[in-house]
Amino acid sequence: MKNQEYAIVDIETTGGNASGSRITEIAIIIHDGTNVLDRYETLVNPQQEIPPSIFGLTGINNEMVANAPIFDDISEKVLEMLTDRIFVAHNVNFDYSFIHHQLEQAGFKWTARKLCTVRAARKIKPGLGSYSLGNLCNSLNISLENRHRAGGDADATALLFSLLLEWDDAGEIDKMIKKTAQDQRLPPNLPPDDFNNLPDKPGVYYFYNQAKKVIYVGKAINLKKRVTSHFTGNNINPQRQHFLRDIYGITFEVCATELMALLLECTEIKKLWPTYNRALKRFEAKFGIYQYEARNGYKYLAIGKVSKFQICIHEFNSQYDGINLLRSLAVQFEIDHRFCKYSRPEEGDFFQNNEIKDLPDVLLHNEQVDNAIDFLLNNRPSFAIIDKGRSSDERSCIWIENGHFHGMGYIPKDVAIHDPEDVKSYVTPYKSNQYIEHLIFAYAEKHPGKVFFNKQFLSKAS
């Protein structure tokens, strides 16, 4: 880009994120695309302790920075050197986030167009084994002295930048530094094609780390826009910084509707348990309804916490939901309330019936409990939700069996659907949970015209 100057920057810090760590050293090299015009380098007093692990990496210790200027003292100089120049760094978002944050704390509003030499090298010199600064310097015969110090790494980045400009026959760097260049917002280790292949459709997306393990699953009404939102802004939260550095790949699955994307997201999080998913993990069922039989032969129904070692009849997100259901079952099937426990009873609770007067007939009582359980397991509604497909030649289908999510899939448009078995033959089975069932039932209540093979919802639709 003609008449454009570049500020090539490297920093050393006390840690890995701008919110909790600070700069200990900064180097800025001004480059006009051909020559180095100016250079600035200084240690910085971070006003916090430098951890031993950082000292081991950089060689910078507390004594070295004790008499160095604090960032506020150099902020005007830094701002002057960065203003109206393209901000260039190796893994640019790391350096940019620290400098943006500390300039803001010093009272300055500053933004800049960015150029990442990791991403530029991937485009201009594809196929190399590693794009870390040290390995690139080895691969491209670039002299690298004073490694892991701001001045040495900035010098090496400036040499790398000069070579990339020289080799850039396709004008990749000019494309990358345009204000609208999406590529500059992407995580440094993410192949651009993974992002470019995302469609503007509903679905589920998967982020992978370097070991090709899924670290995050998300759903979207528009896959391209939702994934873009992860990479925009200047959030200095350490979790987000680590998250972005861990992303090495993206895959996706298009879904016909937002509801199907929600259901797939939930089941995939349950199956894969990705490191960075937090929200849906909270919807794990915590309580269940259990049946016990005391030594005197009476059956009890009780609400208790879900255990890996005991099978419950039905699960709930909250104890409140469980208590409400147990009370309604007791009324509907005339179960003596003394045999309903609203928290899991201790073993001794079952052996105090000699203190209870007017006990019901044991056979009749147990039959009533069995009927309640049978109703809970086998008399909940079964129905299909049939909706638009991913394309005009198919329809989507979700099947609920006895109140539980059975699965979902797609039916060709030219296939006639006459009964539930026709739907179920096109469904891929998935595991159910109460959160998924809540989503489906809420959708069915809101859109009864899309519900089939169930009298309850069909009558509402007519």
Solvent accessible surface area in square Angstrom, and as a share of the most:
residue,aa,sasa,rsa
1,M,86,0.38
2,K,187,0.79
3,N,162,0.83
4,Q,22,0.10
5,E,54,0.24
6,Y,2,0.01
7,A,0,0.00
8,I,0,0.00
9,V,1,0.01
10,D,19,0.10
11,I,9,0.04
12,E,17,0.08
13,T,11,0.06
14,T,7,0.04
15,G,18,0.18
16,G,28,0.27
17,N,21,0.11
18,A,2,0.01
19,S,56,0.36
20,G,52,0.50
21,S,10,0.07
22,R,49,0.18
23,I,0,0.00
24,T,1,0.01
25,E,4,0.02
26,I,0,0.00
27,A,0,0.00
28,I,0,0.00
29,I,3,0.02
30,I,2,0.01
31,H,3,0.02
32,D,52,0.27
33,G,28,0.26
34,T,106,0.62
35,N,87,0.45
36,V,83,0.48
37,L,90,0.45
38,D,71,0.37
39,R,97,0.35
40,Y,43,0.16
41,E,74,0.33
42,T,26,0.15
43,L,44,0.22
44,V,1,0.00
45,N,34,0.17
46,P,1,0.01
47,Q,116,0.51
48,Q,70,0.31
49,E,132,0.59
50,I,11,0.05
51,P,49,0.31
52,P,116,0.73
53,S,87,0.56
54,I,32,0.16
55,F,93,0.39
56,G,65,0.62
57,L,98,0.49
58,T,12,0.07
59,G,35,0.33
60,I,1,0.00
61,N,43,0.22
62,N,53,0.27
63,E,134,0.60
64,M,75,0.33
65,V,5,0.03
66,A,60,0.47
67,N,152,0.78
68,A,17,0.13
69,P,48,0.30
70,I,48,0.25
71,F,2,0.01
72,D,80,0.41
73,D,103,0.54
74,I,12,0.06
75,S,3,0.02
76,E,124,0.56
77,K,77,0.33
78,V,0,0.00
79,L,38,0.19
80,E,116,0.52
81,M,6,0.03
82,L,3,0.01
83,T,62,0.36
84,D,134,0.69
85,R,60,0.22
86,I,2,0.01
87,F,1,0.00
88,V,0,0.00
89,A,0,0.00
90,H,28,0.12
91,N,37,0.19
92,V,2,0.01
93,N,34,0.17
94,F,45,0.19
95,D,6,0.03
96,Y,15,0.06
97,S,3,0.02
98,F,1,0.00
99,I,0,0.00
100,H,32,0.14
101,H,29,0.13
102,Q,4,0.02
103,L,1,0.00
104,E,79,0.35
105,Q,108,0.48
106,A,29,0.23
107,G,64,0.62
108,F,54,0.23
109,K,172,0.73
110,W,17,0.06
111,T,108,0.63
112,A,25,0.20
113,R,77,0.28
114,K,41,0.17
115,L,0,0.00
116,C,3,0.02
117,T,0,0.00
118,V,10,0.06
119,R,4,0.01
120,A,0,0.00
121,A,0,0.00
122,R,66,0.24
123,K,65,0.27
124,I,25,0.13
125,K,68,0.29
126,P,98,0.61
127,G,81,0.78
128,L,51,0.25
129,G,89,0.86
130,S,40,0.26
131,Y,20,0.07
132,S,50,0.33
133,L,10,0.05
134,G,17,0.17
135,N,69,0.35
136,L,0,0.00
137,C,2,0.01
138,N,118,0.60
139,S,61,0.40
140,L,29,0.14
141,N,143,0.73
142,I,15,0.08
143,S,73,0.47
144,L,47,0.23
145,E,132,0.59
146,N,99,0.51
147,R,87,0.32
148,H,59,0.26
149,R,50,0.18
150,A,0,0.00
151,G,3,0.03
152,G,8,0.07
153,D,7,0.04
154,A,0,0.00
155,D,58,0.30
156,A,1,0.01
157,T,1,0.01
158,A,7,0.06
159,L,89,0.44
160,L,0,0.00
161,F,0,0.00
162,S,40,0.26
163,L,46,0.23
164,L,0,0.00
165,L,47,0.23
166,E,123,0.55
167,W,77,0.27
168,D,23,0.12
169,D,141,0.73
170,A,67,0.52
171,G,24,0.23
172,E,39,0.17
173,I,3,0.01
174,D,56,0.29
175,K,105,0.45
176,M,4,0.02
177,I,1,0.00
178,K,115,0.49
179,K,162,0.69
180,T,118,0.68
181,A,17,0.13
182,Q,48,0.21
183,D,21,0.11
184,Q,13,0.06
185,R,84,0.31
186,L,3,0.02
187,P,2,0.01
188,P,10,0.06
189,N,30,0.16
190,L,0,0.00
191,P,52,0.33
192,P,27,0.17
193,D,91,0.47
194,D,39,0.20
195,F,7,0.03
196,N,87,0.45
197,N,98,0.50
198,L,6,0.03
199,P,30,0.19
200,D,97,0.50
201,K,99,0.42
202,P,32,0.20
203,G,0,0.00
204,V,0,0.00
205,Y,1,0.00
206,Y,20,0.08
207,F,0,0.00
208,Y,52,0.20
209,N,37,0.19
210,Q,133,0.59
211,A,85,0.66
212,K,167,0.71
213,K,121,0.51
214,V,17,0.10
215,I,6,0.03
216,Y,38,0.14
217,V,0,0.00
218,G,2,0.02
219,K,48,0.20
220,A,3,0.02
221,I,110,0.56
222,N,33,0.17
223,L,0,0.00
224,K,48,0.20
225,K,142,0.60
226,R,90,0.33
227,V,0,0.00
228,T,24,0.14
229,S,56,0.36
230,H,23,0.10
231,F,8,0.04
232,T,52,0.30
233,G,67,0.64
234,N,53,0.27
235,N,74,0.38
236,I,34,0.17
237,N,71,0.36
238,P,47,0.29
239,Q,83,0.37
240,R,39,0.14
241,Q,15,0.07
242,H,78,0.35
243,F,18,0.07
244,L,21,0.10
245,R,64,0.23
246,D,51,0.26
247,I,0,0.00
248,Y,68,0.26
249,G,10,0.09
250,I,10,0.05
251,T,66,0.38
252,F,74,0.31
253,E,81,0.36
254,V,33,0.19
255,C,5,0.03
256,A,5,0.04
257,T,14,0.08
258,E,71,0.32
259,L,12,0.06
260,M,4,0.02
261,A,0,0.00
262,L,38,0.19
263,L,0,0.00
264,L,5,0.03
265,E,21,0.10
266,C,8,0.05
267,T,12,0.07
268,E,20,0.09
269,I,4,0.02
270,K,92,0.39
271,K,143,0.60
272,L,63,0.31
273,W,122,0.43
274,P,0,0.00
275,T,78,0.45
276,Y,28,0.11
277,N,9,0.05
278,R,124,0.45
279,A,55,0.43
280,L,25,0.13
281,K,44,0.19
282,R,163,0.59
283,F,75,0.31
284,E,59,0.27
285,A,22,0.17
286,K,104,0.44
287,F,31,0.13
288,G,0,0.00
289,I,1,0.00
290,Y,7,0.03
291,Q,73,0.32
292,Y,42,0.16
293,E,106,0.47
294,A,7,0.05
295,R,205,0.75
296,N,67,0.34
297,G,20,0.20
298,Y,20,0.08
299,K,32,0.13
300,Y,4,0.01
301,L,2,0.01
302,A,0,0.00
303,I,0,0.00
304,G,3,0.03
305,K,143,0.61
306,V,57,0.33
307,S,32,0.21
308,K,193,0.82
309,F,183,0.76
310,Q,79,0.35
311,I,171,0.87
312,C,23,0.14
313,I,33,0.17
314,H,19,0.09
315,E,66,0.29
316,F,4,0.02
317,N,45,0.23
318,S,39,0.25
319,Q,61,0.27
320,Y,154,0.58
321,D,55,0.29
322,G,0,0.00
323,I,35,0.18
324,N,63,0.32
325,L,49,0.24
326,L,0,0.00
327,R,133,0.49
328,S,56,0.36
329,L,4,0.02
330,A,11,0.08
331,V,122,0.70
332,Q,101,0.45
333,F,40,0.17
334,E,134,0.60
335,I,9,0.05
336,D,34,0.17
337,H,134,0.60
338,R,68,0.25
339,F,1,0.00
340,C,7,0.04
341,K,53,0.23
342,Y,66,0.25
343,S,65,0.42
344,R,81,0.30
345,P,17,0.11
346,E,132,0.59
347,E,119,0.53
348,G,35,0.34
349,D,51,0.27
350,F,16,0.07
351,F,84,0.35
352,Q,90,0.40
353,N,9,0.05
354,N,129,0.66
355,E,124,0.56
356,I,47,0.24
357,K,146,0.62
358,D,134,0.69
359,L,59,0.29
360,P,37,0.23
361,D,86,0.44
362,V,50,0.29
363,L,141,0.70
364,L,96,0.48
365,H,0,0.00
366,N,21,0.11
367,E,97,0.43
368,Q,35,0.15
369,V,1,0.00
370,D,60,0.31
371,N,68,0.35
372,A,0,0.00
373,I,23,0.12
374,D,69,0.36
375,F,70,0.29
376,L,9,0.04
377,L,74,0.37
378,N,80,0.41
379,N,84,0.43
380,R,60,0.22
381,P,35,0.22
382,S,32,0.21
383,F,0,0.00
384,A,0,0.00
385,I,3,0.01
386,I,21,0.11
387,D,26,0.13
388,K,130,0.55
389,G,13,0.13
390,R,107,0.39
391,S,59,0.38
392,S,103,0.66
393,D,98,0.51
394,E,25,0.11
395,R,53,0.20
396,S,2,0.01
397,C,0,0.00
398,I,5,0.02
399,W,6,0.02
400,I,0,0.00
401,E,57,0.25
402,N,43,0.22
403,G,0,0.00
404,H,62,0.28
405,F,5,0.02
406,H,63,0.28
407,G,0,0.00
408,M,11,0.05
409,G,8,0.08
410,Y,44,0.17
411,I,0,0.00
412,P,54,0.34
413,K,113,0.48
414,D,134,0.69
415,V,44,0.25
416,A,64,0.49
417,I,34,0.17
418,H,146,0.65
419,D,60,0.31
420,P,46,0.29
421,E,113,0.50
422,D,40,0.21
423,V,0,0.00
424,K,53,0.22
425,S,86,0.56
426,Y,79,0.30
427,V,17,0.10
428,T,73,0.43
429,P,96,0.60
430,Y,62,0.24
431,K,164,0.69
432,S,41,0.27
433,N,27,0.14
434,Q,39,0.17
435,Y,33,0.12
436,I,0,0.00
437,E,11,0.05
438,H,119,0.53
439,L,31,0.15
440,I,0,0.00
441,F,45,0.19
442,A,52,0.40
443,Y,43,0.16
444,A,0,0.00
445,E,87,0.39
446,K,157,0.66
447,H,59,0.26
448,P,30,0.19
449,G,56,0.53
450,K,66,0.28
451,V,1,0.01
452,F,76,0.32
453,F,61,0.26
454,N,19,0.10
455,K,177,0.75
456,Q,88,0.39
457,F,0,0.00
458,L,75,0.37
459,S,76,0.49
460,K,106,0.45
461,A,48,0.37
462,S,127,0.82
